[in-house]
Amino acid sequence: MQPPPPGRVYGFRCIRCGNGLDLPQDVRLLHIDCPYCGQDNVLPHELVQARQRQFELEQRQYAMHMQEQERLRAAHDKAHARKLASQRLLIWLSVGAFVFFGSCAGLLAIGHYASKDEEAEKARAQDPKLNGQSSMLERFAQMREKQGCNRILTQPTMHFKEPHTISLEMVKNDHCVHVMAMTGTSALLSMSYDGKVALTQPLPPAGQSLDYRLCASESATHAFKIQAVPAEPFTTAAIECPRTPAEGGARSGPDDNRKTGKERVQGMVSELAQAGCKHVITEPKVSRGEQVFTLTSPKNADCYTLLAASFFSDVKLSAVLRDPEGNPMPVPDPDSKLRVAYCAPKAGKYKLTVTPNTGDYFAHASVDCPRFGPEGLKRMKRLGK
């Protein structure tokens, strides 16, 4: 037998001819065919296991290599996508910037002209003749001179574009109030009412000048909303004026001693003083509207006497007197001159109410008469009847 050619694995020979054999490149093969004699040589078990381990190692390395290639390819694709996205974003930003700055330029131009228009409107609205303030002050001067309207509740205030509400805390049977609005433009002013107490007079129709006279029949908040159509400057205000007698107002002022009945009551007090009733509980006082007195009397006290009078004969003063249990006690009939008296039959609180039938002022005073004096005995005798 000839020696095996160079490059052979001499440690591994054909079991038939002894020729050196090369290990197959494919590690999955478990045998070697001898190139000389054709013998099928089976690889030893240890060598098979070693080649299988090598095969598994190569497979793992190949899988790792493919994973790395896939990672690199994905990173490359991602970077390429980011680059494309950046390029597209840059394009869109350029376009957007162009549009934005173009729009800003347009808006700035519009805003500039709008600002100039708004400033012109504001300057125009400040004109007293245009916003109605001059007319309002002239009207106030006339009302002060002719109607005695001296108290301004809401100062003349200019309003523009937005409606305005005048809210007033009104007192029953007190002074009347003029709710007013004026404009020097061609706009129409309208007035609406927001309150729980019904109005006794209708609101004025829309116009360039509004004047609503409110004479409250109940004590409550009265609110009036005023607006201009179209939106033009206007001025609102509220001024207090005395009630006329037809509206339930007084025919005299509170300081007129004669026409309030104060002189008349002073004379009545003097008459009782001469009759022995010298203890004056309250000096003559002027009031208007219903008056309620709560009187605390001990048992068998002196006789209490209320004196009330009006200057006007058509004023009727009505009295209601109740004992501590609320039972009515004798009183005179309604008249322009009253003398209400009682000699307390028992201790407690007595309630006396005096009500006039008009809005005129009247005067009242109270005195005590000795229980067993001439006047006291008269009262007790009348009460007994």
C-alpha positions in Angstrom: 0.0 0.0 0.0 1.3 3.5 -0.9 1.5 6.2 1.7 -1.5 8.5 1.8 -1.2 11.8 0.0 -0.3 15.0 1.9 -3.2 16.7 3.7 -4.9 13.6 4.9 -5.8 12.9 8.5 -3.5 10.1 9.2 -5.0 9.3 12.6 -8.2 8.3 10.8 -7.9 5.5 8.1 -10.2 3.3 6.1 -11.1 0.2 7.9 -10.7 -1.8 4.7 -7.7 -0.4 2.8 -6.0 1.6 5.5 -5.9 4.8 3.4 -6.0 8.1 5.3 -9.4 9.8 5.2 -10.4 13.5 5.2 -13.2 14.5 7.6 -16.1 15.8 5.6 -16.8 19.5 5.6 -20.4 18.9 6.4 -20.4 18.3 10.1 -23.8 16.7 9.9 -22.4 13.6 8.0 -21.8 10.6 10.3 -19.7 8.5 7.8 -16.9 8.8 5.2 -16.7 7.0 1.9 -13.1 5.8 1.1 -12.0 7.3 -2.2 -9.8 4.3 -2.9 -11.9 1.3 -2.1 -15.3 2.7 -1.6 -15.7 1.5 1.9 -18.3 3.3 4.0 -16.5 4.2 7.2 -18.7 5.2 10.2 -17.3 8.0 12.3 -16.6 7.2 16.0 -19.3 8.3 18.5 -17.0 10.9 20.2 -16.2 12.5 16.9 -19.9 12.6 16.0 -20.7 14.4 19.2 -17.9 16.8 18.8 -18.9 17.6 15.3 -22.6 18.1 16.4 -21.4 20.5 19.1 -19.4 22.3 16.5 -22.5 22.4 14.2 -24.7 23.8 17.0 -22.0 26.4 17.8 -21.9 27.4 14.1 -25.7 27.6 14.0 -25.7 29.9 17.0 -23.0 32.1 15.6 -24.9 32.2 12.3 -28.1 33.2 14.1 -26.3 35.9 16.1 -24.7 37.1 12.9 -28.1 37.3 11.2 -29.6 39.1 14.2 -26.8 41.6 14.1 -27.3 42.1 10.4 -31.1 42.6 11.0 -30.4 45.0 13.8 -28.0 47.0 11.6 -30.5 47.0 8.7 -33.3 48.1 11.0 -31.1 50.9 12.5 -30.2 51.9 9.0 -33.9 52.0 7.9 -34.8 53.9 11.0 -32.1 56.5 10.5 -33.1 56.8 6.9 -36.8 57.3 7.9 -35.7 59.9 10.4 -33.8 61.7 7.8 -36.7 61.7 5.4 -39.1 62.8 8.2 -36.6 65.6 9.1 -36.5 66.7 5.5 -40.3 66.6 5.2 -40.6 68.5 8.5 -38.1 71.1 7.3 -40.1 71.5 4.1 -43.4 71.8 6.0 -41.8 74.2 8.5 -40.5 76.3 5.7 -43.9 76.4 4.1 -45.6 77.0 7.5 -43.2 79.7 8.4 -44.0 81.4 5.0 -47.7 81.1 5.6 -47.4 82.1 9.3 -45.4 85.2 8.6 -47.6 86.0 5.7 -50.7 85.6 8.0 -49.0 87.6 10.8 -48.3 90.4 8.4 -51.9 90.3 7.3 -53.2 90.1 10.9 -50.9 92.9 12.0 -52.1 95.0 9.2 -55.8 94.2 10.1 -55.0 94.6 13.9 -53.4 97.9 13.2 -56.4 99.2 11.3 -58.8 97.6 13.8 -56.9 99.2 16.7 -57.0 102.6 14.9 -60.8 102.1 14.4 -61.3 101.1 18.0 -59.4 104.1 19.3 -61.4 106.3 17.0 -64.7 104.8 18.3 -63.6 105.3 21.9 -62.6 108.9 21.2 -66.0 109.4 19.5 -67.9 107.8 22.4 -66.3 110.3 24.9 -68.0 113.2 23.2 -70.6 114.5 25.7 -73.0 115.6 22.9 -72.7 112.3 21.2 -73.1 110.0 24.2 -76.0 112.0 25.6 -74.3 113.3 28.8 -74.8 117.0 27.9 -78.5 116.4 27.4 -78.7 114.5 30.7 -77.1 117.4 32.7 -79.4 119.9 31.1 -82.4 117.7 32.0 -81.2 117.4 35.6 -81.0 121.2 35.9 -84.6 121.5 34.7 -85.8 118.9 37.1 -84.0 120.4 40.0 -85.5 123.8 39.3 -89.1 122.8 38.5 -89.6 119.6 40.5 -87.2 119.9 43.4 -85.2 116.8 42.4 -82.0 117.4 44.3 -80.6 114.0 45.1 -78.8 112.1 42.3 -78.9 108.4 43.1 -76.8 107.2 40.1 -74.4 109.7 38.6 -74.5 110.1 34.8 -72.3 107.4 33.3 -71.4 106.7 29.7 -71.8 103.2 28.3 -70.7 101.8 24.9 -71.6 98.5 23.2 -72.5 96.7 26.4 -76.0 97.0 28.1 -76.2 98.6 31.5 -78.3 97.8 34.6 -79.4 100.3 37.2 -80.4 98.6 40.4 -82.3 100.6 43.1 -83.3 99.8 46.6 -86.7 101.4 46.8 -88.7 102.2 50.0 -92.5 102.0 50.0 -94.2 105.3 49.7 -90.9 107.2 49.8 -89.6 109.6 47.1 -90.0 108.7 43.4 -87.0 108.0 41.2 -86.5 108.9 37.5 -84.5 106.2 35.7 -83.1 107.9 32.6 -81.0 107.2 29.5 -80.0 109.4 26.6 -77.9 109.3 23.5 -76.9 111.9 20.8 -76.8 109.3 18.1 -79.6 107.8 16.0 -79.6 104.6 18.0 -82.7 103.5 19.8 -82.5 102.9 23.6 -84.7 100.2 25.1 -85.5 99.5 28.8 -86.5 96.2 30.4 -87.4 95.5 34.1 -86.1 92.8 36.3 -87.8 92.7 39.7 -90.3 90.7 41.8 -92.6 93.7 42.5 -95.0 94.5 39.7 -94.7 98.0 38.2 -97.7 100.3 38.4 -96.8 102.2 35.2 -95.7 100.8 31.8 -92.0 101.2 30.7 -91.4 103.9 28.0 -91.1 102.8 24.3 -87.7 102.6 22.7 -86.2 106.0 21.7 -83.2 108.2 21.9 -84.3 109.5 25.3 -85.8 107.4 28.1 -87.3 108.7 31.4 -89.2 106.3 33.7 -90.7 107.7 36.9 -90.8 105.0 39.6 -92.9 105.5 42.7 -92.5 102.3 44.7 -95.6 100.6 46.1 -93.4 98.1 47.9 -90.0 98.1 49.6 -87.8 96.0 47.3 -85.0 96.0 44.7 -85.9 97.3 41.3 -83.5 96.7 38.4 -83.7 98.2 34.9 -81.6 97.1 32.0 -80.9 99.6 29.2 -79.2 98.9 25.8 -78.7 100.7 22.5 -79.5 99.2 19.1 -77.3 99.5 17.1 -74.4 99.6 19.6 -73.8 103.3 20.1 -72.6 105.3 23.2 -75.3 106.4 25.7 -75.6 107.8 29.2 -77.6 106.5 32.1 -78.5 108.1 35.5 -81.1 108.0 38.3 -82.4 111.0 40.2 -84.8 111.2 43.2 -87.8 113.5 43.1 -90.6 114.3 45.6 -93.9 112.5 45.2 -96.8 114.5 44.1 -100.0 114.4 46.2 -101.7 112.4 43.4 -98.9 109.8 43.8 -99.4 109.7 47.6 -96.9 112.5 48.3 -97.1 115.0 51.1 -98.6 118.5 50.5 -96.0 120.0 52.8 -92.4 119.5 53.9 -91.5 117.8 57.2 -90.3 121.1 58.6 -93.5 123.1 58.1 -94.9 123.2 61.7 -98.2 124.5 60.6 -99.0 122.2 57.6 -97.6 119.1 59.3 -100.1 119.5 62.2 -97.3 120.1 64.8 -98.7 123.4 66.0 -102.1 121.7 66.4 -100.7 118.9 68.5 -98.7 121.4 70.7 -102.0 123.2 71.4 -103.6 119.8 72.5 -100.7 119.1 74.8 -101.1 122.6 76.4 -104.8 121.9 77.0 -104.1 118.7 78.8 -101.4 120.3 80.8 -104.0 122.8 82.1 -106.2 119.8 83.0 -103.5 118.3 85.2 -101.8 116.1 82.6 -98.3 117.6 83.0 -96.2 114.5 82.4 -95.2 114.6 78.7 -93.9 111.2 77.6 -92.9 112.2 74.0 -92.8 115.8 72.7 -94.7 116.6 69.4 -93.0 114.8 66.5 -93.7 114.8 62.8 -94.2 111.5 61.0 -95.4 110.1 57.7 -97.1 106.9 57.0 -98.3 104.2 59.4 -96.8 104.5 62.9 -96.8 101.6 65.5 -96.2 102.2 69.2 -95.6 99.4 71.8 -96.4 100.7 75.3 -95.5 98.9 78.5 -97.8 99.7 81.3 -97.8 98.5 84.9 -101.1 97.7 86.6 -103.1 100.7 87.8 -100.7 103.1 86.2 -101.6 106.6 85.1 -103.7 106.9 82.0 -101.8 107.0 78.8 -102.9 109.5 76.1 -101.8 109.8 72.5 -102.5 113.0 70.6 -102.3 113.1 66.8 -103.4 115.7 64.3 -103.0 116.7 60.6 -103.4 120.2 59.2 -105.5 119.0 56.3 -109.1 118.2 57.1 -109.3 115.5 54.4 -106.6 113.5 56.2 -108.2 110.8 58.3 -106.1 109.2 61.1 -107.3 105.8 62.1 -106.2 104.1 65.4 -106.1 100.5 66.5 -105.4 99.7 70.2 -104.9 96.2 71.5 -104.3 95.0 75.1 -101.6 92.5 76.1 -103.7 89.6 74.9 -104.3 91.2 71.5 -107.9 92.1 72.2 -109.1 95.4 70.7 -109.8 98.3 73.0 -112.0 101.4 72.4 -110.6 104.1 70.1 -112.2 107.3 68.5 -113.5 107.3 64.9 -111.0 108.3 62.1 -110.5 112.0 62.0 -107.8 114.6 61.3 -107.5 115.0 65.1 -107.2 112.0 67.4 -107.0 111.6 71.2 -106.5 107.9 72.1 -106.3 107.1 75.8 -106.4 104.1 78.1 -106.0 103.5 81.9 -104.3 100.2 82.0 -106.6 97.6 83.6 -103.7 95.2 83.8 -100.0 95.2 83.4 -98.4 94.3 80.1 -97.6 95.6 76.6 -100.2 97.5 74.7 -99.9 98.0 71.0 -101.2 101.2 69.3 -101.2 101.7 65.5 -102.0 105.0 63.8 -102.6 105.0 60.0 -103.2 108.1 57.8 -105.2 107.7 54.6 -102.8 110.0 52.6 -99.1 110.5 52.3 -99.2 113.8 54.2 -97.1 114.5 57.3 -98.9 114.5 60.6 -97.8 115.2 64.2 -98.2 113.2 67.4 -97.2 113.4 71.1 -98.0 111.4 74.2 -98.7 112.4 77.8 -99.7 110.7 81.1 -102.8 111.8 83.0 -103.1 111.0 86.8 -105.4 108.0 87.1 -107.6 109.7 89.7 -107.3 113.2 88.3 -110.1 114.9 86.2 -108.9 113.5 82.9 -108.0 110.1 84.3 -111.5 109.7 85.8 -113.1 110.8 82.5 -111.1 108.1 80.6 -111.9 105.4 83.1 -115.6 106.3 83.0 -115.6 106.1 79.2 -113.7 102.8 79.2 -116.3 101.5 81.7 -119.1 102.4 79.4 
